[in-house]
Amino acid sequence: MPIEHVVVVGGGGQMGSGIAQVVAQSGLQVTLVDVDDQALERGIRRIERGLERFVRADKLDEAQARDARARIVTSSDLEAAAERADHLVESVIEDYETKCDVLRRADGVCRDDVIFASNTSQFAISKLAAATKRPDRVIGSHWFNPPPMMGLIELIRGIETSDGTLATTVELAHRFGKETIVCKKDSQGFVTSRLIALLMVEAARIVDEGVADADDVNKACRLAFNHAQGVLDTADLSGLDTVERVADNLAFHLGDRFKPPQIMRALVNAGHYGRKTGRGFGTYGDAE
């Protein structure tokens, strides 16, 4: 059955709303799902601001932006939305039990042919898939922040993920205008989280040890390595609470090289998570 309607669960967050914007811009119908109307309103505001930025940058015209917005509806009823899904993207908080609950509930109402794509940066896809009765139709679909601007989706095969599920998800990603890489082994952190977490942790450790300040570490990444932005800017954008959680999990499985330094823990303990709170390694005036 052709995919025309995508349900994005966790659509009030930065990642979920960005994914929904990409899907709508590709011409598909989208239902944005979150726990309550307040979360959904935040997601819609993010999408509308994102579409406005695309218009200002001449990446969309006004009519295309209006059409994309018109393709998005919202719901706080997961089961009712999932019943109508042709494809489901789970993009809730990076918490294993929360993700399993979403997948389990959706599994009870979705058609048997619907693929579940989990937007996770660290959890074993095989373990998430085991929460459902369709493990062959569960795949990791790791997007990058902000989804409308980033060109890659990392796809992760679980033990049971079928060749057909992978092929369909690759085709859909290309329909979204994205390139893909495939993580062939369901290993902790996949490809990209292992790479970026190690770089973030070492950059934070350099600051923690007084070797250089955060601005110079960021400048080194931009000017010496030609990164689009500094690695600590990326950490602030991702959310230091999320970075700490991912790094701790990687350290548990892969060793102390991923262990977050004290400066990162101190910022998280103080509630300074980066852009979303207005302060992290940098200071921002656009906290949400």
For each residue, the residues with C-beta under 8 A, 3 or more apart:
1: 86 111 113
2: 86
3: 6 28 86 87 168 172
4: 28 29 86
5: 28 29 30 31 84 85 86 87
6: 3 23 28 29 30 31 85 86 87 88 89
7: 30 31 33 81 82 84 85 87 88 89 106
8: 11 16 19 20 23 30 31 32 33 89 91
9: 16 33 34 78 81 88 89 90 91 92 102 106
10: 13 15 16 33 34 90 91 92 93 102 119
11: 8 16 17 19 20 32 33 34 39 40 43 74 91
12: 16 17 32 34 35 38 39 40 41 42 43
13: 10 16 17 34 39 43 91 92 93
14: 17 18 46 145 146 276
15: 10 18 19 91 119 143 145 147
16: 8 9 10 11 12 13 19 20 32 34 43 89 91 92 119
17: 11 12 13 14 20 21 32 42 43 44 46 47 50
18: 14 15 21 22 46 47 50 143 145 146 147 148
19: 8 11 15 16 22 23 89 91 119 143 147
20: 8 11 16 17 23 24 30 32 43 47 72
21: 17 18 24 25 46 47 50 51 68 147 148
22: 18 19 25 26 147 148 176 177 178
23: 6 8 19 20 26 28 30 89 176
24: 20 21 27 28 29 30 47 68 69 71 72
25: 21 22 51 54 60 64 68 148 177
26: 22 23 175 176 177
27: 24 71
28: 3 4 5 6 23 24 71 175
29: 4 5 6 24 71 73
30: 5 6 7 8 20 23 24 71 72 73
31: 5 6 7 8 72 73 74 75 81 84 85
32: 8 11 12 16 17 20 40 43 44 72 73 74 75
33: 7 8 9 10 11 74 75 76 77 78 81 82
34: 9 10 11 12 13 16 39 40 43 74 76
35: 12 39 76
36: 39 40 76
37: 40 41 74 76
38: 12 41 42
39: 11 12 13 34 35 36 42 43
40: 11 12 32 34 36 37 43 44 74 75 76
41: 12 37 38 44 45
42: 12 17 38 39 45 46 288
43: 11 12 13 16 17 20 32 34 39 40 46 47 74
44: 17 32 40 41 47 48 72 74
45: 41 42 48 49
46: 14 17 18 21 42 43 49 50
47: 17 18 20 21 24 43 44 50 51 69 72
48: 44 45 51 52 69
49: 45 46 52 53
50: 17 18 21 46 47 53 54 146 148
51: 21 25 47 48 54 55 60 65 68 69
52: 48 49 55 56 65
53: 49 50 56 57
54: 25 50 51 57 59 60 65 148
55: 51 52 58 59 60 61 62 65
56: 52 53
57: 53 54
58: 55
59: 54 55
60: 25 51 54 55 64 65 68
61: 55 64 65
62: 55 65 66
63: 66 67
64: 25 60 61 67 68
65: 51 52 54 55 60 61 62 68 69
66: 62 63 69 70
67: 63 64 70 71
68: 21 24 25 51 60 64 65 71 72
69: 24 47 48 51 65 66 72
70: 66 67
71: 24 27 28 29 30 67 68
72: 20 24 30 31 32 44 47 68 69
73: 29 30 31 32
74: 11 31 32 33 34 37 40 43 44
75: 31 32 33 40 78 80 81
76: 33 34 35 36 37 40
77: 33 80 81
78: 9 33 75 81 82 102 105 106
79: 82 83 105 106 108 109
80: 75 77 83 84
81: 7 9 31 33 75 77 78 84 85
82: 7 33 78 79 85 88 105 106 109 110
83: 79 80 109 110
84: 5 7 31 80 81
85: 5 6 7 31 81 82 88 106 110 111 114
86: 1 2 3 4 5 6 114
87: 3 5 6 7 114 115 117 172
88: 6 7 9 82 85 106 110 114 115 116 117
89: 6 7 8 9 16 19 23 117 119 141
90: 9 10 99 102 103 106 116 117 118 119
91: 8 9 10 11 13 15 16 19 119 143
92: 9 10 13 16 95 98 99 102
93: 10 13 98
94: 99 120 121 122 123 242 245 246
95: 92 98 99
96: 99 100 123 127 128
97: 100 101
98: 92 93 95 101 102
99: 90 92 94 95 96 102 103 118 120 123 128
100: 96 97 103 104 128 131
101: 97 98 104 105
102: 9 10 78 90 92 98 99 105 106
103: 90 99 100 106 107 116 118 128 129 131 132 138
104: 100 101 107 108 131 132
105: 78 79 82 101 102 108 109
106: 7 9 78 79 82 85 88 90 102 103 109 110 116
107: 103 104 110 116 131 132 133 134
108: 79 104 105
109: 79 82 83 105 106
110: 82 83 85 88 106 107 114 116
111: 1 85 114
112: 134
113: 1 137
114: 85 86 87 88 110 111 134 137
115: 87 88 137 138 139 165 168 169
116: 88 90 103 106 107 110 129 132 134 137 138 139
117: 87 88 89 90 139 140 141 169
118: 90 99 103 123 125 128 138 139 140 141
119: 10 15 16 19 89 90 91 141 142 143
120: 94 99 123 125 128 140 142
121: 94 142 189 190 192 193 242 246
122: 94 188 189 190 193 246 249 250
123: 94 96 99 118 120 127 128
124: 127 128 158 186 188
125: 118 120 128 129 138 139 140 156 157 158 161 186
126: 129 130 135 158 159 160 186
127: 96 123 124 130 131
128: 96 99 100 103 118 120 123 124 125 131 138 158
129: 103 116 125 126 132 134 135 138 158 159 160 161
130: 126 127 135
131: 100 103 104 107 127 128
132: 103 104 107 116 129 135 137 138
133: 107
134: 107 112 114 116 129 137 138
135: 126 129 130 132 138 158 159 160 161
136: 160 161 162 165
137: 113 114 115 116 132 134 161 162 165
138: 103 115 116 118 125 128 129 132 134 135 158 160 161 165
139: 115 116 117 118 125 155 156 157 158 161 165 166 169
140: 117 118 120 125 154 155 156 157 158 183 186 190
141: 89 117 118 119 153 154 155 156 169 173
142: 119 120 121 153 154 155 156 190 192 193
143: 15 18 19 91 119 147 150 153
144: 147 150 152 153 192
145: 14 15 18 150 237 238
146: 14 18 50 149 150
147: 15 18 19 21 22 143 144 150
148: 18 21 22 25 50 54
149: 146
150: 143 144 145 146 147
151: 178 179
152: 144 178 179 180 181 192
153: 141 142 143 144 173 176 178 179 180
154: 140 141 142 180 181 182 183 190 191 192
155: 139 140 141 142 166 169 170 173 180 181 182 183
156: 125 139 140 141 142 182 183 186 190
157: 125 139 140 161 166 182 183 184 185 186
158: 124 125 126 128 129 135 138 139 140 161 186
159: 126 129 135 186
160: 126 129 135 136 138
161: 125 129 135 136 137 138 139 157 158 165 166
162: 136 137 165 166
163: 166 167
164: 167 168
165: 115 136 137 138 139 161 162 168 169
166: 139 155 157 161 162 163 169 170 182
167: 163 164 170 171
168: 3 115 164 165 171 172
169: 115 117 139 141 155 165 166 172 173
170: 155 166 167 173 174 180 182
171: 167 168 174 175
172: 3 87 168 169 175 176
173: 141 153 155 169 170 176 178 179 180
174: 170 171 177 178 179 180
175: 26 28 171 172
176: 22 23 26 153 172 173
177: 22 25 26 174
178: 22 151 152 153 173 174
179: 151 152 153 173 174
180: 152 153 154 155 170 173 174
181: 152 154 155 191 192
182: 154 155 156 157 166 170
183: 140 154 155 156 157 186 187 190 191
184: 157
185: 157
186: 124 125 126 140 156 157 158 159 183
187: 183 190
188: 122 124 194 249 250 253 254
189: 121 122 193 194 197 246 249 250 253 254
190: 121 122 140 142 154 156 183 187 193 194
191: 154 181 183 194 195
192: 121 142 144 152 154 181 195 196
193: 121 122 142 189 190 196 197 246 250
194: 188 189 190 191 197 198 250 254
195: 191 192 198 199
196: 192 193 199 200 231 234
197: 189 193 194 200 201 243 246 247 250 258
198: 194 195 201 202 257 258
199: 195 196 202 203 231
200: 196 197 203 204 231 232 234 235 243 247
201: 197 198 204 205 247 257 258 259 260 261 264
202: 198 199 205 206
203: 199 200 206 207 217 221 230 231 232 235
204: 200 201 207 208 232 235 260 261 263 264 281
205: 201 202 208 209 261
206: 202 203 209 211 212 217
207: 203 204 210 211 212 213 214 217 232 263 281
208: 204 205 261 262 263 264
209: 205 206 261
210: 207
211: 206 207
212: 206 207 216 217 220
213: 207 216 217
214: 207 217 218 230 232 281 282
215: 218 219 230
216: 212 213 219 220
217: 203 206 207 212 213 214 220 221 230 231 232
218: 214 215 221 222 229 230 231 232 233
219: 215 216 222 223 230
220: 212 216 217 223 224 225 230
221: 203 217 218 224 225 227 229 230 231
222: 218 219 225 226 227 228 229 230
223: 219 220 226
224: 220 221
225: 220 221 222
226: 222 223
227: 221 222 230 231
228: 222
229: 218 221 222 233 234 237
230: 203 214 215 217 218 219 220 221 222 227 233 234
231: 196 199 200 203 217 218 221 227 234 235
232: 200 203 204 207 214 217 218 235 236 280 281 282
233: 218 229 230 236 237 281 282
234: 196 200 229 230 231 237 238
235: 200 203 204 231 232 238 240 243 264 274 280 281
236: 232 233 239 240 273 274 275 280 281 282 284
237: 145 229 233 234 274 275
238: 145 234 235 242 243 274
239: 236 242 243 273 274 275 276
240: 235 236 243 244 264 267 268 272 273 274 280 281
241: 244 245 268 273
242: 94 121 238 239 245 246 273
243: 197 200 235 238 239 240 246 247 260 264
244: 240 241 247 248 260 264 265 268
245: 94 241 242 248 249
246: 94 121 122 189 193 197 242 243 249 250
247: 197 200 201 243 244 250 251 258 259 260 264
248: 244 245 251 252 258 259 260
249: 122 188 189 245 246 252 253
250: 122 188 189 193 194 197 246 247 253 254 258
251: 247 248 254 255 256 257 258 259 260
252: 248 249
253: 188 189 249 250
254: 188 189 194 250 251 257 258
255: 251 258
256: 251 259
257: 198 201 251 254
258: 197 198 201 247 248 250 251 254 255
259: 201 247 248 251 256
260: 201 204 243 244 247 248 251 264 265
261: 201 204 205 208 209 264 265
262: 208 265 266
263: 204 207 208 266 267
264: 201 204 208 235 240 243 244 247 260 261 267 268
265: 244 260 261 262 268 269
266: 262 263 269 270
267: 240 263 264 270 272 273 279 280 281
268: 240 241 244 264 265 271 272 273
269: 265 266
270: 266 267
271: 268 277
272: 240 267 268 277 279 280
273: 236 239 240 241 242 267 268 276 277 280
274: 235 236 237 238 239 240 277 279 280 281 282 284
275: 236 237 239 278 280 284 286 287
276: 14 239 273 287 288
277: 271 272 273 274 280 287
278: 275 283 284 285 286 287
279: 267 272 274 282 283 284 287
280: 232 235 236 240 267 272 273 274 275 277 284
281: 204 207 214 232 233 235 236 240 267 274
282: 214 232 233 236 274 279
283: 278 279
284: 236 274 275 278 279 280 287
285: 278
286: 275 278
287: 275 276 277 278 279 284
288: 42 276
